[in-house]
Amino acid sequence: MTTFERYFIADKATHNENPNPYYQLRHNEKFVRKLLGAFGLDPDTSHVVNGHTPVKRELRLSWQIRRWWSLMVAFHDHIRR
């Protein structure tokens, strides 16, 4: 649930979301390669971009998140515009 929605709903029990399996599987290289292949994309040259995904720095980042993070850092100024 987004922060905006939480502002209007006082019951904290409604603030919990049950993520679907994709959010765990997206860290699995074999799964991501299969996913990209299902869309006819080359897994060696393609990327999955998940939009806004909060990342805690103290957690070890998966290979895919590291690739995504490096893209976001490289293009930060262009994306913010």
PDB file of N, CA, C and O in Angstrom:
ATOM      1  N   MET A   1       0.852  -1.171   0.000  1.00  0.00           N
ATOM      2  CA  MET A   1       0.000   0.000   0.000  1.00  0.00           C
ATOM      3  C   MET A   1       0.898   1.235   0.000  1.00  0.00           C
ATOM      4  O   MET A   1       1.903   1.284   0.709  1.00  0.00           O
ATOM      5  N   THR A   2       0.536   2.197  -0.778  1.00  0.00           N
ATOM      6  CA  THR A   2       1.353   3.406  -0.881  1.00  0.00           C
ATOM      7  C   THR A   2       1.199   4.283   0.352  1.00  0.00           C
ATOM      8  O   THR A   2       0.227   4.163   1.097  1.00  0.00           O
ATOM      9  N   THR A   3       2.151   5.147   0.553  1.00  0.00           N
ATOM     10  CA  THR A   3       2.112   6.062   1.691  1.00  0.00           C
ATOM     11  C   THR A   3       0.874   6.941   1.635  1.00  0.00           C
ATOM     12  O   THR A   3       0.271   7.232   2.667  1.00  0.00           O
ATOM     13  N   PHE A   4       0.495   7.361   0.448  1.00  0.00           N
ATOM     14  CA  PHE A   4      -0.685   8.206   0.287  1.00  0.00           C
ATOM     15  C   PHE A   4      -1.927   7.511   0.831  1.00  0.00           C
ATOM     16  O   PHE A   4      -2.719   8.123   1.547  1.00  0.00           O
ATOM     17  N   GLU A   5      -2.101   6.236   0.493  1.00  0.00           N
ATOM     18  CA  GLU A   5      -3.265   5.494   0.969  1.00  0.00           C
ATOM     19  C   GLU A   5      -3.213   5.290   2.470  1.00  0.00           C
ATOM     20  O   GLU A   5      -4.245   5.353   3.137  1.00  0.00           O
ATOM     21  N   ARG A   6      -2.038   5.049   3.009  1.00  0.00           N
ATOM     22  CA  ARG A   6      -1.894   4.837   4.455  1.00  0.00           C
ATOM     23  C   ARG A   6      -2.333   6.069   5.242  1.00  0.00           C
ATOM     24  O   ARG A   6      -2.837   5.954   6.359  1.00  0.00           O
ATOM     25  N   TYR A   7      -2.145   7.203   4.676  1.00  0.00           N
ATOM     26  CA  TYR A   7      -2.518   8.451   5.336  1.00  0.00           C
ATOM     27  C   TYR A   7      -4.006   8.480   5.665  1.00  0.00           C
ATOM     28  O   TYR A   7      -4.405   9.029   6.693  1.00  0.00           O
ATOM     29  N   PHE A   8      -4.825   7.894   4.800  1.00  0.00           N
ATOM     30  CA  PHE A   8      -6.269   7.952   4.960  1.00  0.00           C
ATOM     31  C   PHE A   8      -6.867   6.745   5.679  1.00  0.00           C
ATOM     32  O   PHE A   8      -8.037   6.780   6.060  1.00  0.00           O
ATOM     33  N   ILE A   9      -6.092   5.683   5.873  1.00  0.00           N
ATOM     34  CA  ILE A   9      -6.610   4.479   6.518  1.00  0.00           C
ATOM     35  C   ILE A   9      -5.867   4.273   7.829  1.00  0.00           C
ATOM     36  O   ILE A   9      -4.663   4.020   7.832  1.00  0.00           O
ATOM     37  N   ALA A  10      -6.579   4.380   8.933  1.00  0.00           N
ATOM     38  CA  ALA A  10      -5.958   4.300  10.252  1.00  0.00           C
ATOM     39  C   ALA A  10      -5.600   2.870  10.654  1.00  0.00           C
ATOM     40  O   ALA A  10      -4.639   2.666  11.395  1.00  0.00           O
ATOM     41  N   ASP A  11      -6.345   1.888  10.184  1.00  0.00           N
ATOM     42  CA  ASP A  11      -6.129   0.499  10.575  1.00  0.00           C
ATOM     43  C   ASP A  11      -4.815  -0.018   9.988  1.00  0.00           C
ATOM     44  O   ASP A  11      -4.713  -0.247   8.782  1.00  0.00           O
ATOM     45  N   LYS A  12      -3.809  -0.200  10.852  1.00  0.00           N
ATOM     46  CA  LYS A  12      -2.477  -0.619  10.402  1.00  0.00           C
ATOM     47  C   LYS A  12      -2.480  -2.017   9.776  1.00  0.00           C
ATOM     48  O   LYS A  12      -1.595  -2.339   8.983  1.00  0.00           O
ATOM     49  N   ALA A  13      -3.461  -2.842  10.123  1.00  0.00           N
ATOM     50  CA  ALA A  13      -3.539  -4.192   9.554  1.00  0.00           C
ATOM     51  C   ALA A  13      -3.740  -4.140   8.043  1.00  0.00           C
ATOM     52  O   ALA A  13      -3.357  -5.073   7.337  1.00  0.00           O
ATOM     53  N   THR A  14      -4.325  -3.081   7.552  1.00  0.00           N
ATOM     54  CA  THR A  14      -4.554  -2.958   6.107  1.00  0.00           C
ATOM     55  C   THR A  14      -3.302  -2.491   5.367  1.00  0.00           C
ATOM     56  O   THR A  14      -3.281  -2.489   4.136  1.00  0.00           O
ATOM     57  N   HIS A  15      -2.273  -2.099   6.092  1.00  0.00           N
ATOM     58  CA  HIS A  15      -1.063  -1.574   5.466  1.00  0.00           C
ATOM     59  C   HIS A  15      -0.134  -2.676   4.969  1.00  0.00           C
ATOM     60  O   HIS A  15       0.803  -2.396   4.220  1.00  0.00           O
ATOM     61  N   ASN A  16      -0.373  -3.911   5.366  1.00  0.00           N
ATOM     62  CA  ASN A  16       0.477  -5.021   4.944  1.00  0.00           C
ATOM     63  C   ASN A  16       0.049  -5.533   3.580  1.00  0.00           C
ATOM     64  O   ASN A  16      -1.139  -5.691   3.300  1.00  0.00           O
ATOM     65  N   GLU A  17       1.031  -5.785   2.748  1.00  0.00           N
ATOM     66  CA  GLU A  17       0.769  -6.343   1.427  1.00  0.00           C
ATOM     67  C   GLU A  17       1.414  -7.718   1.341  1.00  0.00           C
ATOM     68  O   GLU A  17       2.519  -7.930   1.842  1.00  0.00           O
ATOM     69  N   ASN A  18       0.727  -8.632   0.713  1.00  0.00           N
ATOM     70  CA  ASN A  18       1.293  -9.952   0.456  1.00  0.00           C
ATOM     71  C   ASN A  18       1.818  -9.957  -0.973  1.00  0.00           C
ATOM     72  O   ASN A  18       1.042 -10.070  -1.922  1.00  0.00           O
ATOM     73  N   PRO A  19       3.139  -9.833  -1.129  1.00  0.00           N
ATOM     74  CA  PRO A  19       3.685  -9.783  -2.485  1.00  0.00           C
ATOM     75  C   PRO A  19       3.512 -11.121  -3.199  1.00  0.00           C
ATOM     76  O   PRO A  19       3.574 -12.183  -2.580  1.00  0.00           O
ATOM     77  N   ASN A  20       3.295 -11.050  -4.502  1.00  0.00           N
ATOM     78  CA  ASN A  20       3.162 -12.290  -5.261  1.00  0.00           C
ATOM     79  C   ASN A  20       4.551 -12.893  -5.482  1.00  0.00           C
ATOM     80  O   ASN A  20       5.553 -12.220  -5.240  1.00  0.00           O
ATOM     81  N   PRO A  21       4.631 -14.151  -5.937  1.00  0.00           N
ATOM     82  CA  PRO A  21       5.923 -14.849  -6.058  1.00  0.00           C
ATOM     83  C   PRO A  21       6.956 -14.144  -6.937  1.00  0.00           C
ATOM     84  O   PRO A  21       8.154 -14.375  -6.775  1.00  0.00           O
ATOM     85  N   TYR A  22       6.526 -13.306  -7.845  1.00  0.00           N
ATOM     86  CA  TYR A  22       7.473 -12.614  -8.725  1.00  0.00           C
ATOM     87  C   TYR A  22       8.532 -11.862  -7.921  1.00  0.00           C
ATOM     88  O   TYR A  22       9.699 -11.826  -8.309  1.00  0.00           O
ATOM     89  N   TYR A  23       8.129 -11.269  -6.811  1.00  0.00           N
ATOM     90  CA  TYR A  23       9.057 -10.435  -6.051  1.00  0.00           C
ATOM     91  C   TYR A  23      10.185 -11.241  -5.414  1.00  0.00           C
ATOM     92  O   TYR A  23      11.234 -10.678  -5.098  1.00  0.00           O
ATOM     93  N   GLN A  24       9.997 -12.532  -5.219  1.00  0.00           N
ATOM     94  CA  GLN A  24      11.091 -13.394  -4.777  1.00  0.00           C
ATOM     95  C   GLN A  24      11.845 -13.955  -5.981  1.00  0.00           C
ATOM     96  O   GLN A  24      13.074 -14.025  -5.979  1.00  0.00           O
ATOM     97  N   LEU A  25      11.093 -14.352  -7.009  1.00  0.00           N
ATOM     98  CA  LEU A  25      11.703 -14.974  -8.184  1.00  0.00           C
ATOM     99  C   LEU A  25      12.551 -14.008  -9.000  1.00  0.00           C
ATOM    100  O   LEU A  25      13.453 -14.444  -9.715  1.00  0.00           O
ATOM    101  N   ARG A  26      12.290 -12.729  -8.914  1.00  0.00           N
ATOM    102  CA  ARG A  26      13.046 -11.769  -9.723  1.00  0.00           C
ATOM    103  C   ARG A  26      14.520 -11.724  -9.339  1.00  0.00           C
ATOM    104  O   ARG A  26      15.328 -11.151 -10.071  1.00  0.00           O
ATOM    105  N   HIS A  27      14.883 -12.312  -8.212  1.00  0.00           N
ATOM    106  CA  HIS A  27      16.282 -12.382  -7.788  1.00  0.00           C
ATOM    107  C   HIS A  27      16.965 -13.649  -8.300  1.00  0.00           C
ATOM    108  O   HIS A  27      18.163 -13.838  -8.090  1.00  0.00           O
ATOM    109  N   ASN A  28      16.211 -14.513  -8.967  1.00  0.00           N
ATOM    110  CA  ASN A  28      16.719 -15.779  -9.477  1.00  0.00           C
ATOM    111  C   ASN A  28      17.081 -15.609 -10.958  1.00  0.00           C
ATOM    112  O   ASN A  28      16.210 -15.371 -11.794  1.00  0.00           O
ATOM    113  N   GLU A  29      18.364 -15.732 -11.266  1.00  0.00           N
ATOM    114  CA  GLU A  29      18.825 -15.485 -12.639  1.00  0.00           C
ATOM    115  C   GLU A  29      18.146 -16.409 -13.646  1.00  0.00           C
ATOM    116  O   GLU A  29      17.784 -15.973 -14.738  1.00  0.00           O
ATOM    117  N   LYS A  30      17.971 -17.677 -13.288  1.00  0.00           N
ATOM    118  CA  LYS A  30      17.333 -18.632 -14.205  1.00  0.00           C
ATOM    119  C   LYS A  30      15.903 -18.187 -14.538  1.00  0.00           C
ATOM    120  O   LYS A  30      15.482 -18.253 -15.693  1.00  0.00           O
ATOM    121  N   PHE A  31      15.165 -17.737 -13.528  1.00  0.00           N
ATOM    122  CA  PHE A  31      13.794 -17.262 -13.739  1.00  0.00           C
ATOM    123  C   PHE A  31      13.769 -16.030 -14.647  1.00  0.00           C
ATOM    124  O   PHE A  31      12.954 -15.950 -15.566  1.00  0.00           O
ATOM    125  N   VAL A  32      14.659 -15.078 -14.388  1.00  0.00           N
ATOM    126  CA  VAL A  32      14.673 -13.836 -15.172  1.00  0.00           C
ATOM    127  C   VAL A  32      15.031 -14.129 -16.626  1.00  0.00           C
ATOM    128  O   VAL A  32      14.450 -13.543 -17.539  1.00  0.00           O
ATOM    129  N   ARG A  33      15.979 -15.028 -16.843  1.00  0.00           N
ATOM    130  CA  ARG A  33      16.331 -15.406 -18.215  1.00  0.00           C
ATOM    131  C   ARG A  33      15.131 -16.034 -18.926  1.00  0.00           C
ATOM    132  O   ARG A  33      14.876 -15.750 -20.097  1.00  0.00           O
ATOM    133  N   LYS A  34      14.404 -16.883 -18.213  1.00  0.00           N
ATOM    134  CA  LYS A  34      13.216 -17.521 -18.791  1.00  0.00           C
ATOM    135  C   LYS A  34      12.140 -16.476 -19.081  1.00  0.00           C
ATOM    136  O   LYS A  34      11.476 -16.536 -20.116  1.00  0.00           O
ATOM    137  N   LEU A  35      11.969 -15.532 -18.179  1.00  0.00           N
ATOM    138  CA  LEU A  35      10.985 -14.462 -18.354  1.00  0.00           C
ATOM    139  C   LEU A  35      11.312 -13.621 -19.589  1.00  0.00           C
ATOM    140  O   LEU A  35      10.437 -13.354 -20.412  1.00  0.00           O
ATOM    141  N   LEU A  36      12.559 -13.210 -19.713  1.00  0.00           N
ATOM    142  CA  LEU A  36      12.965 -12.416 -20.872  1.00  0.00           C
ATOM    143  C   LEU A  36      12.792 -13.208 -22.164  1.00  0.00           C
ATOM    144  O   LEU A  36      12.346 -12.670 -23.177  1.00  0.00           O
ATOM    145  N   GLY A  37      13.150 -14.492 -22.120  1.00  0.00           N
ATOM    146  CA  GLY A  37      12.989 -15.350 -23.291  1.00  0.00           C
ATOM    147  C   GLY A  37      11.534 -15.495 -23.705  1.00  0.00           C
ATOM    148  O   GLY A  37      11.230 -15.591 -24.894  1.00  0.00           O
ATOM    149  N   ALA A  38      10.630 -15.512 -22.724  1.00  0.00           N
ATOM    150  CA  ALA A  38       9.199 -15.630 -23.018  1.00  0.00           C
ATOM    151  C   ALA A  38       8.697 -14.432 -23.818  1.00  0.00           C
ATOM    152  O   ALA A  38       7.703 -14.535 -24.536  1.00  0.00           O
ATOM    153  N   PHE A  39       9.376 -13.305 -23.695  1.00  0.00           N
ATOM    154  CA  PHE A  39       9.006 -12.107 -24.453  1.00  0.00           C
ATOM    155  C   PHE A  39       9.855 -11.952 -25.716  1.00  0.00           C
ATOM    156  O   PHE A  39       9.807 -10.918 -26.383  1.00  0.00           O
ATOM    157  N   GLY A  40      10.630 -12.990 -26.036  1.00  0.00           N
ATOM    158  CA  GLY A  40      11.447 -12.952 -27.246  1.00  0.00           C
ATOM    159  C   GLY A  40      12.672 -12.067 -27.123  1.00  0.00           C
ATOM    160  O   GLY A  40      13.211 -11.614 -28.133  1.00  0.00           O
ATOM    161  N   LEU A  41      13.120 -11.816 -25.905  1.00  0.00           N
ATOM    162  CA  LEU A  41      14.277 -10.949 -25.674  1.00  0.00           C
ATOM    163  C   LEU A  41      15.511 -11.777 -25.360  1.00  0.00           C
ATOM    164  O   LEU A  41      15.411 -12.867 -24.796  1.00  0.00           O
ATOM    165  N   ASP A  42      16.661 -11.263 -25.721  1.00  0.00           N
ATOM    166  CA  ASP A  42      17.929 -11.926 -25.435  1.00  0.00           C
ATOM    167  C   ASP A  42      18.309 -11.638 -23.983  1.00  0.00           C
ATOM    168  O   ASP A  42      18.546 -10.482 -23.634  1.00  0.00           O
ATOM    169  N   PRO A  43      18.372 -12.668 -23.125  1.00  0.00           N
ATOM    170  CA  PRO A  43      18.686 -12.449 -21.709  1.00  0.00           C
ATOM    171  C   PRO A  43      20.060 -11.827 -21.460  1.00  0.00           C
ATOM    172  O   PRO A  43      20.279 -11.216 -20.414  1.00  0.00           O
ATOM    173  N   ASP A  44      20.985 -11.976 -22.408  1.00  0.00           N
ATOM    174  CA  ASP A  44      22.326 -11.421 -22.214  1.00  0.00           C
ATOM    175  C   ASP A  44      22.393  -9.921 -22.483  1.00  0.00           C
ATOM    176  O   ASP A  44      23.324  -9.253 -22.033  1.00  0.00           O
ATOM    177  N   THR A  45      21.421  -9.390 -23.206  1.00  0.00           N
ATOM    178  CA  THR A  45      21.456  -7.960 -23.540  1.00  0.00           C
ATOM    179  C   THR A  45      20.218  -7.208 -23.061  1.00  0.00           C
ATOM    180  O   THR A  45      20.090  -6.010 -23.312  1.00  0.00           O
ATOM    181  N   SER A  46      19.305  -7.894 -22.375  1.00  0.00           N
ATOM    182  CA  SER A  46      18.051  -7.264 -21.938  1.00  0.00           C
ATOM    183  C   SER A  46      18.038  -7.063 -20.434  1.00  0.00           C
ATOM    184  O   SER A  46      18.794  -7.700 -19.700  1.00  0.00           O
ATOM    185  N   HIS A  47      17.179  -6.178 -19.991  1.00  0.00           N
ATOM    186  CA  HIS A  47      17.029  -5.877 -18.571  1.00  0.00           C
ATOM    187  C   HIS A  47      15.551  -5.845 -18.214  1.00  0.00           C
ATOM    188  O   HIS A  47      14.711  -5.480 -19.037  1.00  0.00           O
ATOM    189  N   VAL A  48      15.243  -6.223 -16.998  1.00  0.00           N
ATOM    190  CA  VAL A  48      13.898  -6.062 -16.465  1.00  0.00           C
ATOM    191  C   VAL A  48      13.947  -4.827 -15.577  1.00  0.00           C
ATOM    192  O   VAL A  48      14.756  -4.755 -14.652  1.00  0.00           O
ATOM    193  N   VAL A  49      13.095  -3.866 -15.853  1.00  0.00           N
ATOM    194  CA  VAL A  49      13.033  -2.649 -15.048  1.00  0.00           C
ATOM    195  C   VAL A  49      11.735  -2.694 -14.265  1.00  0.00           C
ATOM    196  O   VAL A  49      10.652  -2.730 -14.848  1.00  0.00           O
ATOM    197  N   ASN A  50      11.842  -2.691 -12.944  1.00  0.00           N
ATOM    198  CA  ASN A  50      10.687  -2.859 -12.077  1.00  0.00           C
ATOM    199  C   ASN A  50      10.086  -1.552 -11.586  1.00  0.00           C
ATOM    200  O   ASN A  50       9.169  -1.573 -10.765  1.00  0.00           O
ATOM    201  N   GLY A  51      10.562  -0.447 -12.053  1.00  0.00           N
ATOM    202  CA  GLY A  51      10.038   0.808 -11.525  1.00  0.00           C
ATOM    203  C   GLY A  51      10.625   1.071 -10.152  1.00  0.00           C
ATOM    204  O   GLY A  51      11.770   0.708  -9.881  1.00  0.00           O
ATOM    205  N   HIS A  52       9.853   1.693  -9.296  1.00  0.00           N
ATOM    206  CA  HIS A  52      10.340   2.035  -7.957  1.00  0.00           C
ATOM    207  C   HIS A  52      10.349   0.792  -7.083  1.00  0.00           C
ATOM    208  O   HIS A  52       9.293   0.259  -6.741  1.00  0.00           O
ATOM    209  N   THR A  53      11.531   0.333  -6.724  1.00  0.00           N
ATOM    210  CA  THR A  53      11.687  -0.798  -5.826  1.00  0.00           C
ATOM    211  C   THR A  53      12.628  -0.363  -4.716  1.00  0.00           C
ATOM    212  O   THR A  53      13.831  -0.236  -4.948  1.00  0.00           O
ATOM    213  N   PRO A  54      12.109  -0.131  -3.513  1.00  0.00           N
ATOM    214  CA  PRO A  54      12.988   0.282  -2.420  1.00  0.00           C
ATOM    215  C   PRO A  54      14.062  -0.775  -2.147  1.00  0.00           C
ATOM    216  O   PRO A  54      13.768  -1.969  -2.091  1.00  0.00           O
ATOM    217  N   VAL A  55      15.287  -0.330  -1.980  1.00  0.00           N
ATOM    218  CA  VAL A  55      16.396  -1.235  -1.710  1.00  0.00           C
ATOM    219  C   VAL A  55      17.078  -0.762  -0.443  1.00  0.00           C
ATOM    220  O   VAL A  55      17.506   0.388  -0.350  1.00  0.00           O
ATOM    221  N   LYS A  56      17.178  -1.652   0.536  1.00  0.00           N
ATOM    222  CA  LYS A  56      17.904  -1.320   1.760  1.00  0.00           C
ATOM    223  C   LYS A  56      19.383  -1.582   1.499  1.00  0.00           C
ATOM    224  O   LYS A  56      19.761  -2.676   1.080  1.00  0.00           O
ATOM    225  N   ARG A  57      20.199  -0.596   1.741  1.00  0.00           N
ATOM    226  CA  ARG A  57      21.622  -0.703   1.418  1.00  0.00           C
ATOM    227  C   ARG A  57      22.324  -1.816   2.193  1.00  0.00           C
ATOM    228  O   ARG A  57      23.294  -2.390   1.700  1.00  0.00           O
ATOM    229  N   GLU A  58      21.852  -2.125   3.390  1.00  0.00           N
ATOM    230  CA  GLU A  58      22.545  -3.139   4.174  1.00  0.00           C
ATOM    231  C   GLU A  58      22.297  -4.558   3.661  1.00  0.00           C
ATOM    232  O   GLU A  58      22.990  -5.491   4.065  1.00  0.00           O
ATOM    233  N   LEU A  59      21.324  -4.723   2.784  1.00  0.00           N
ATOM    234  CA  LEU A  59      21.060  -6.032   2.203  1.00  0.00           C
ATOM    235  C   LEU A  59      21.994  -6.277   1.024  1.00  0.00           C
ATOM    236  O   LEU A  59      22.356  -5.349   0.300  1.00  0.00           O
ATOM    237  N   ARG A  60      22.369  -7.507   0.845  1.00  0.00           N
ATOM    238  CA  ARG A  60      23.200  -7.856  -0.307  1.00  0.00           C
ATOM    239  C   ARG A  60      22.322  -7.837  -1.549  1.00  0.00           C
ATOM    240  O   ARG A  60      21.261  -8.462  -1.575  1.00  0.00           O
ATOM    241  N   LEU A  61      22.758  -7.129  -2.563  1.00  0.00           N
ATOM    242  CA  LEU A  61      21.946  -6.965  -3.755  1.00  0.00           C
ATOM    243  C   LEU A  61      22.159  -8.110  -4.735  1.00  0.00           C
ATOM    244  O   LEU A  61      23.282  -8.579  -4.922  1.00  0.00           O
ATOM    245  N   SER A  62      21.080  -8.552  -5.355  1.00  0.00           N
ATOM    246  CA  SER A  62      21.169  -9.613  -6.350  1.00  0.00           C
ATOM    247  C   SER A  62      21.823  -9.073  -7.615  1.00  0.00           C
ATOM    248  O   SER A  62      21.983  -7.861  -7.761  1.00  0.00           O
ATOM    249  N   TRP A  63      22.199  -9.959  -8.529  1.00  0.00           N
ATOM    250  CA  TRP A  63      22.842  -9.548  -9.783  1.00  0.00           C
ATOM    251  C   TRP A  63      21.927  -8.637 -10.579  1.00  0.00           C
ATOM    252  O   TRP A  63      22.393  -7.679 -11.196  1.00  0.00           O
ATOM    253  N   GLN A  64      20.624  -8.922 -10.575  1.00  0.00           N
ATOM    254  CA  GLN A  64      19.708  -8.113 -11.378  1.00  0.00           C
ATOM    255  C   GLN A  64      19.543  -6.720 -10.776  1.00  0.00           C
ATOM    256  O   GLN A  64      19.541  -5.724 -11.499  1.00  0.00           O
ATOM    257  N   ILE A  65      19.407  -6.652  -9.462  1.00  0.00           N
ATOM    258  CA  ILE A  65      19.267  -5.351  -8.810  1.00  0.00           C
ATOM    259  C   ILE A  65      20.540  -4.537  -9.019  1.00  0.00           C
ATOM    260  O   ILE A  65      20.462  -3.327  -9.228  1.00  0.00           O
ATOM    261  N   ARG A  66      21.703  -5.169  -8.968  1.00  0.00           N
ATOM    262  CA  ARG A  66      22.956  -4.433  -9.206  1.00  0.00           C
ATOM    263  C   ARG A  66      22.977  -3.847 -10.607  1.00  0.00           C
ATOM    264  O   ARG A  66      23.408  -2.709 -10.798  1.00  0.00           O
ATOM    265  N   ARG A  67      22.510  -4.624 -11.602  1.00  0.00           N
ATOM    266  CA  ARG A  67      22.464  -4.114 -12.977  1.00  0.00           C
ATOM    267  C   ARG A  67      21.490  -2.949 -13.073  1.00  0.00           C
ATOM    268  O   ARG A  67      21.791  -1.927 -13.689  1.00  0.00           O
ATOM    269  N   TRP A  68      20.325  -3.107 -12.462  1.00  0.00           N
ATOM    270  CA  TRP A  68      19.309  -2.056 -12.476  1.00  0.00           C
ATOM    271  C   TRP A  68      19.839  -0.816 -11.765  1.00  0.00           C
ATOM    272  O   TRP A  68      19.692   0.302 -12.259  1.00  0.00           O
ATOM    273  N   TRP A  69      20.456  -1.020 -10.606  1.00  0.00           N
ATOM    274  CA  TRP A  69      20.957   0.094  -9.805  1.00  0.00           C
ATOM    275  C   TRP A  69      22.011   0.876 -10.586  1.00  0.00           C
ATOM    276  O   TRP A  69      22.025   2.106 -10.552  1.00  0.00           O
ATOM    277  N   SER A  70      22.890   0.165 -11.286  1.00  0.00           N
ATOM    278  CA  SER A  70      23.929   0.865 -12.046  1.00  0.00           C
ATOM    279  C   SER A  70      23.320   1.690 -13.175  1.00  0.00           C
ATOM    280  O   SER A  70      23.822   2.768 -13.494  1.00  0.00           O
ATOM    281  N   LEU A  71      22.240   1.192 -13.786  1.00  0.00           N
ATOM    282  CA  LEU A  71      21.549   1.972 -14.814  1.00  0.00           C
ATOM    283  C   LEU A  71      20.922   3.225 -14.211  1.00  0.00           C
ATOM    284  O   LEU A  71      21.005   4.308 -14.791  1.00  0.00           O
ATOM    285  N   MET A  72      20.296   3.076 -13.045  1.00  0.00           N
ATOM    286  CA  MET A  72      19.635   4.209 -12.407  1.00  0.00           C
ATOM    287  C   MET A  72      20.653   5.274 -12.014  1.00  0.00           C
ATOM    288  O   MET A  72      20.392   6.468 -12.162  1.00  0.00           O
ATOM    289  N   VAL A  73      21.805   4.849 -11.519  1.00  0.00           N
ATOM    290  CA  VAL A  73      22.847   5.805 -11.139  1.00  0.00           C
ATOM    291  C   VAL A  73      23.383   6.504 -12.383  1.00  0.00           C
ATOM    292  O   VAL A  73      23.592   7.717 -12.373  1.00  0.00           O
ATOM    293  N   ALA A  74      23.606   5.744 -13.453  1.00  0.00           N
ATOM    294  CA  ALA A  74      24.168   6.307 -14.680  1.00  0.00           C
ATOM    295  C   ALA A  74      23.239   7.327 -15.328  1.00  0.00           C
ATOM    296  O   ALA A  74      23.698   8.320 -15.893  1.00  0.00           O
ATOM    297  N   PHE A  75      21.932   7.079 -15.246  1.00  0.00           N
ATOM    298  CA  PHE A  75      20.974   7.945 -15.926  1.00  0.00           C
ATOM    299  C   PHE A  75      20.132   8.777 -14.963  1.00  0.00           C
ATOM    300  O   PHE A  75      19.064   9.263 -15.337  1.00  0.00           O
ATOM    301  N   HIS A  76      20.595   8.941 -13.744  1.00  0.00           N
ATOM    302  CA  HIS A  76      19.830   9.636 -12.706  1.00  0.00           C
ATOM    303  C   HIS A  76      19.363  11.019 -13.144  1.00  0.00           C
ATOM    304  O   HIS A  76      18.188  11.352 -12.990  1.00  0.00           O
ATOM    305  N   ASP A  77      20.258  11.818 -13.683  1.00  0.00           N
ATOM    306  CA  ASP A  77      19.903  13.188 -14.067  1.00  0.00           C
ATOM    307  C   ASP A  77      18.862  13.218 -15.174  1.00  0.00           C
ATOM    308  O   ASP A  77      17.990  14.087 -15.176  1.00  0.00           O
ATOM    309  N   HIS A  78      18.937  12.291 -16.109  1.00  0.00           N
ATOM    310  CA  HIS A  78      17.982  12.253 -17.218  1.00  0.00           C
ATOM    311  C   HIS A  78      16.612  11.772 -16.762  1.00  0.00           C
ATOM    312  O   HIS A  78      15.590  12.244 -17.261  1.00  0.00           O
ATOM    313  N   ILE A  79      16.586  10.840 -15.821  1.00  0.00           N
ATOM    314  CA  ILE A  79      15.322  10.275 -15.346  1.00  0.00           C
ATOM    315  C   ILE A  79      14.554  11.289 -14.509  1.00  0.00           C
ATOM    316  O   ILE A  79      13.327  11.338 -14.584  1.00  0.00           O
ATOM    317  N   ARG A  80      15.239  12.088 -13.724  1.00  0.00           N
ATOM    318  CA  ARG A  80      14.574  13.037 -12.824  1.00  0.00           C
ATOM    319  C   ARG A  80      13.878  14.164 -13.573  1.00  0.00           C
ATOM    320  O   ARG A  80      13.006  14.827 -13.012  1.00  0.00           O
ATOM    321  N   ARG A  81      14.243  14.389 -14.811  1.00  0.00           N
ATOM    322  CA  ARG A  81      13.669  15.511 -15.566  1.00  0.00           C
ATOM    323  C   ARG A  81      12.304  15.209 -16.059  1.00  0.00           C
ATOM    324  O   ARG A  81      11.684  16.049 -16.712  1.00  0.00           O
TER     325      ARG A  81
END
